[in-house]
Amino acid sequence: MRLFRRGYRRTAVLGILAMAVLIWAAVDQFDVPMEQVWEIFRMALLMTALAVGAALVPAALLIGWRHWRRSR
């Protein structure tokens, strides 16, 4: 992929590492229970999946409509 040639990979890795440090700091310094961190992580994954799923339906309809319109 051409996007990853422009340094986006490095930015993504640094972003993930920064999030890991923030989670580690929350658990270590502020005594946030690890169970609560996992619950928040699972909820974030669920919300991301729902947002992607909600975006797929109109995108699929739009692509299908454009394909149908061109074939006529």
C-alpha beads as a LAMMPS data file, in Angstrom:
LAMMPS data file: protein, C-alpha beads

72 atoms
71 bonds

1 atom types
1 bond types

-500.0 500.0 xlo xhi
-500.0 500.0 ylo yhi
-500.0 500.0 zlo zhi

Masses

1 110.0

Atoms # bond

1 1 1 0.000 0.000 0.000
2 1 1 1.282 3.414 -0.894
3 1 1 -0.089 5.021 2.250
4 1 1 2.338 3.107 4.448
5 1 1 5.305 4.309 2.408
6 1 1 4.744 7.887 3.558
7 1 1 5.408 7.288 7.231
8 1 1 1.888 6.417 8.307
9 1 1 3.143 3.124 9.696
10 1 1 5.511 4.931 12.056
11 1 1 2.716 7.273 13.151
12 1 1 0.365 4.343 13.786
13 1 1 2.988 2.497 15.832
14 1 1 3.793 5.599 17.874
15 1 1 0.091 6.187 18.497
16 1 1 -0.405 2.617 19.702
17 1 1 2.635 2.878 21.958
18 1 1 1.352 6.163 23.397
19 1 1 -2.008 4.552 24.187
20 1 1 -0.220 1.628 25.858
21 1 1 1.716 4.047 28.051
22 1 1 -1.484 5.862 29.018
23 1 1 -3.141 2.571 29.984
24 1 1 -0.071 1.503 31.943
25 1 1 -0.052 4.860 33.768
26 1 1 -3.747 4.544 34.627
27 1 1 -3.273 1.055 36.034
28 1 1 -0.003 1.756 37.817
29 1 1 -0.337 5.295 39.153
30 1 1 -4.089 5.736 39.613
31 1 1 -4.917 2.177 40.736
32 1 1 -7.483 1.552 38.017
33 1 1 -8.435 -2.136 38.179
34 1 1 -7.280 -4.143 35.172
35 1 1 -10.789 -5.619 34.844
36 1 1 -12.168 -2.135 34.294
37 1 1 -9.519 -1.430 31.640
38 1 1 -10.493 -4.641 29.789
39 1 1 -14.179 -3.743 30.052
40 1 1 -13.515 -0.320 28.521
41 1 1 -11.371 -1.930 25.809
42 1 1 -14.128 -4.417 24.926
43 1 1 -16.707 -1.624 24.824
44 1 1 -14.461 0.443 22.548
45 1 1 -14.079 -2.545 20.200
46 1 1 -17.839 -3.083 20.193
47 1 1 -18.555 0.572 19.436
48 1 1 -15.955 0.576 16.664
49 1 1 -17.515 -2.538 15.131
50 1 1 -20.976 -0.966 15.336
51 1 1 -19.748 2.240 13.694
52 1 1 -18.054 0.309 10.885
53 1 1 -21.146 -1.843 10.436
54 1 1 -23.381 1.219 10.345
55 1 1 -21.155 2.760 7.678
56 1 1 -21.059 -0.423 5.582
57 1 1 -24.795 -0.490 4.922
58 1 1 -25.068 2.918 3.181
59 1 1 -21.722 2.367 1.432
60 1 1 -22.901 -0.977 0.037
61 1 1 -26.192 0.557 -1.061
62 1 1 -24.408 3.439 -2.769
63 1 1 -21.965 1.148 -4.577
64 1 1 -24.790 -1.160 -5.622
65 1 1 -26.884 1.746 -6.857
66 1 1 -23.984 3.160 -8.882
67 1 1 -23.269 -0.258 -10.388
68 1 1 -26.967 -0.737 -11.244
69 1 1 -27.138 2.770 -12.789
70 1 1 -24.051 2.178 -14.979
71 1 1 -25.308 -1.174 -16.218
72 1 1 -28.540 0.295 -17.567

Bonds

1 1 1 2
2 1 2 3
3 1 3 4
4 1 4 5
5 1 5 6
6 1 6 7
7 1 7 8
8 1 8 9
9 1 9 10
10 1 10 11
11 1 11 12
12 1 12 13
13 1 13 14
14 1 14 15
15 1 15 16
16 1 16 17
17 1 17 18
18 1 18 19
19 1 19 20
20 1 20 21
21 1 21 22
22 1 22 23
23 1 23 24
24 1 24 25
25 1 25 26
26 1 26 27
27 1 27 28
28 1 28 29
29 1 29 30
30 1 30 31
31 1 31 32
32 1 32 33
33 1 33 34
34 1 34 35
35 1 35 36
36 1 36 37
37 1 37 38
38 1 38 39
39 1 39 40
40 1 40 41
41 1 41 42
42 1 42 43
43 1 43 44
44 1 44 45
45 1 45 46
46 1 46 47
47 1 47 48
48 1 48 49
49 1 49 50
50 1 50 51
51 1 51 52
52 1 52 53
53 1 53 54
54 1 54 55
55 1 55 56
56 1 56 57
57 1 57 58
58 1 58 59
59 1 59 60
60 1 60 61
61 1 61 62
62 1 62 63
63 1 63 64
64 1 64 65
65 1 65 66
66 1 66 67
67 1 67 68
68 1 68 69
69 1 69 70
70 1 70 71
71 1 71 72
